[in-house]
Amino acid sequence: MSLYAWLLFLSFIGPFALSFDRKVAYYKSWGRLFTGIALNAIIFILWDGWFARTKVWGFNPNYVWNIRWNDLPIEEWLFFIVIPYCSVFIYACLKVYIQTEPFAKNKHHITLFFLIATFFLALFNSTQAYTFYNCLIAAILLSIHYLFLRKDWMGYFWLAYFVHLIPFLIINGVLTGIATDKPVVWYNDNENIGVRIFTIPVEDTIYALTCLLLPITVMEMLVVKKIKRKGTLAVKHK
């Protein structure tokens, strides 16, 4: 297998095996989960392919299979299934094992902080494509949450986000060249602000935020819809 494929396989095997744990029972959320992952994948694969064609970033052929769709190697398509699956698994575990919502008193302030930060990063970096579009998408999603959506699970989201950055940055570190002579995925620094965490563009932490929050949002909205439907049916049967 390619290096990129090995990274995805090793990332996936643990969360998949633990998906059938009786307490977490992650597999029971698969319908809602993959609905969220599908929406996330459609948005980011289209965006990813556009950026690959315009040389915002690219892929080293020595570390990926020679199978491409939409100018992306097959591993990049799989990335948008495997990594959200693993990332949301962290969220699901935290919700089961931590009874009291984390950051209960500060979650709105954290959301507002990241909303303002991503908005101004987009505003002042409109000529850097990766920074601008990455931060703009995150700011829009965070705005929707802050202004309109239920917020009783955002404390769990923020804890999951901070925890998942550890494995996320390890995987991205390998992809961006921390362990290889040349990166698996290269970035054009003219299209970002040029600040890196070791080999990783700092914008990837915002990218990780959106790729975690969007599937979780869809999952939680479907849960609310299911609860409301059950409540309506219960009222009708009285």
Disulfide bonds with the S-S distance in Angstrom:
none
